[in-house]
C-alpha cells in the first residue's frame, strides 16, 4: 500500500516523464487527436504530453467507472478509495 506522499511522488514523476520523454503511439488517428489537443509529436510517433493537459483531463474524468463482462454483466467498479495496480 502506498502512502499519500508516495502516491503524490509517483504522480509527479509520471507527469514529468510524459512531459519530457513522452510515449510512443502507433495509431495515426490518435496522434492527430493528441496534436489537436496540444501535444508535441516528436520522432514521428513519440508524443510528449504536457502535465497541464493531463491534470485537466483527470479533473474532468469520473471518480468511478464500472467495467462489464462481454455478456454485459457488471464485473468490477474502479475508483473511489481503492487503488488498482
matplotlib code that plots the C-alpha trace (Angstrom):
import matplotlib.pyplot as plt

x = [0.0, 1.2, 1.1, -0.4, 3.1, 4.3, 1.3, 1.9, 5.6, 4.6, 2.0, 4.5, 7.2, 4.8, 3.7, 7.4, 8.1, 5.2, 6.1, 9.8, 10.2, 6.7, 5.1, 5.1, 1.7, 1.5, -2.0, -2.3, -5.8, -4.7, -1.6, -3.8, -6.2, -3.2, -1.8, -5.1, -5.2, -1.8, 0.6, 4.0, 4.7, 8.5, 10.4, 7.3, 5.3, 6.6, 4.2, 5.1, 2.0, 2.1, 1.3, -1.4, -3.2, -3.1, -4.2, -7.1, -8.2, -8.0, -10.2, -12.9, -12.7, -15.3, -14.3, -15.6, -16.3, -17.9, -16.4, -18.6, -18.1, -18.6, -22.2, -23.0, -22.8, -21.1, -17.6, -15.8, -16.1, -12.9, -12.2, -13.3, -10.8, -9.5, -6.2, -5.5, -2.0]
y = [0.0, 3.5, 6.5, 9.7, 11.2, 8.2, 8.4, 12.1, 11.5, 8.8, 11.0, 13.9, 11.6, 10.2, 13.7, 14.7, 11.6, 12.0, 15.7, 15.3, 11.8, 11.0, 7.8, 6.1, 6.0, 3.9, 5.0, 7.9, 8.9, 9.0, 11.1, 13.6, 13.9, 14.4, 17.1, 18.9, 18.7, 20.5, 17.6, 17.7, 14.8, 14.1, 11.4, 10.5, 8.7, 9.8, 12.1, 14.5, 15.3, 18.4, 17.9, 20.6, 18.7, 15.5, 17.3, 18.9, 15.5, 14.0, 16.8, 16.1, 12.3, 10.5, 9.4, 5.9, 3.7, 0.2, -2.5, -5.1, -8.6, -9.5, -10.5, -7.2, -8.2, -5.8, -7.1, -4.6, -1.0, 1.0, 4.2, 5.6, 5.0, 1.8, 1.8, -0.7, -1.5]
z = [0.0, -0.8, 1.5, 0.2, -0.1, -2.2, -4.5, -5.0, -5.8, -8.3, -9.9, -10.2, -11.6, -14.2, -15.3, -15.7, -17.7, -20.1, -20.5, -21.0, -22.6, -23.8, -25.1, -28.5, -30.2, -33.4, -34.4, -36.8, -35.7, -32.1, -33.0, -34.9, -31.9, -29.5, -31.8, -31.9, -28.1, -27.9, -27.6, -29.3, -31.6, -32.0, -33.9, -36.0, -33.2, -29.8, -28.1, -25.3, -23.2, -21.1, -17.4, -17.6, -20.2, -18.1, -15.0, -16.8, -18.2, -14.7, -13.3, -15.9, -15.6, -13.4, -10.0, -10.6, -13.5, -13.9, -16.1, -17.7, -19.0, -22.6, -21.8, -20.2, -16.6, -14.1, -13.4, -11.3, -10.1, -10.5, -8.5, -5.2, -2.4, -4.0, -5.8, -8.6, -9.7]

ax = plt.figure().add_subplot(projection="3d")
ax.plot(x, y, z, "-o")
ax.set_aspect("equal")
plt.show()
